[in-house]
Amino acid sequence: MRKKKPVEFEVADAKELKLVCIAYEAIQKIRILTANKIDGTADAYHIPKKRVAKLHELFDVKLKEQEKSLIPLLNSYGSIHPVWVEWLSHVKGIGPVLWASMLSIIQDINRFPTISKMYAYFGLSSMYYKCECAEGHKHLMMHDPIDRKDLCNVLKDDKGHKCNAKFTNVEKVEHKAPHRTAGYIVHWNPTAKTLAWKTANTLFMCGGKYKTQIFDHYKEKIAASNKDMPKMHIHNRALRKLAKIFLSHLWTKWRELEGLPADKPYSVAYKGEEYIAPIIDD
């Protein structure tokens, strides 16, 4: 029987890169879920650990091979991008897989004419709106829908008909990060928000300049002005600040490399907050 030739595929654009990222993350989740289920069941049945380890080898090796087979595809498109070549390849903690995930989510930096819009998309704004339409559908939105004359976009049936009711109740929430609330539809990208936190955690764990110059600096600053705040809250606030500053650097470098205007963040331009330029580790 003749062996089938390996399928050749080249990622043509960021939209196709998104498909490869979905496949990579799905295989990774299956591998982790399989390992956890095997461990849990083995403990319940008191199966010897040596036998369980052999099972792990059997399943993990195959799934890891599938994961690794997708990395060249992820890298082939992202590694030639100017942002990677000129900047991110010199940032400790940002590898080709993480960069591919960012690139597949953002796709085109023209989508975000201001850094504030990018913060909103990633769910990292410090202000949001709790809204309710005339039909009772509840939303967590990143802008005032009444000012923009938005209509409720909830699907009413399986034929694609939208609610299209006006918003009648809008509550502005300031100085607080948006978070999922039971009964509300969110208007940021949950996957992007998870990625922002994952990126900040990676930068922190790798201990590069983003950790020492930004995280450590803001952690000390937050702790000094909030002496009664629990240590974990201080850590998370500093991590969130790290995520926002890194995103602002990504936005700035990307737009500059494409010859687009890149204004300073609102907090720097109008509130006098210190500006930190994009950082490299080597």
Sequence and secondary structure as in RCSB ss.txt:
>XXXX:A:sequence
MRKKKPVEFEVADAKELKLVCIAYEAIQKIRILTANKIDGTADAYHIPKKRVAKLHELFDVKLKEQEKSLIPLLN
SYGSIHPVWVEWLSHVKGIGPVLWASMLSIIQDINRFPTISKMYAYFGLSSMYYKCECAEGHKHLMMHDPIDRKD
LCNVLKDDKGHKCNAKFTNVEKVEHKAPHRTAGYIVHWNPTAKTLAWKTANTLFMCGGKYKTQIFDHYKEKIAAS
NKDMPKMHIHNRALRKLAKIFLSHLWTKWRELEGLPADKPYSVAYKGEEYIAPIIDD
>XXXX:A:secstr
            SHHHHHHHHHHHHHHHHHHHHHHHHHHHHHHHHT  HHHHHHHHHHHHHHHHHHHHHHHHHHH
HHHTTSHHHHHTGGGSTT  HHHHHHHHHHH  GGG SSHHHHHHHTT  SEEEEEEETT  EEEESS TTTTT 
B   B STT  B   BEEEEEEEESS     TTEEE S HHHHHHHHHHHHHHHHHTSHIIIIIIHHHHHHHHHH
 TTS HHHHHHHHHHHHHHHHHHHHHHHHHHHTT      HHHHTT           
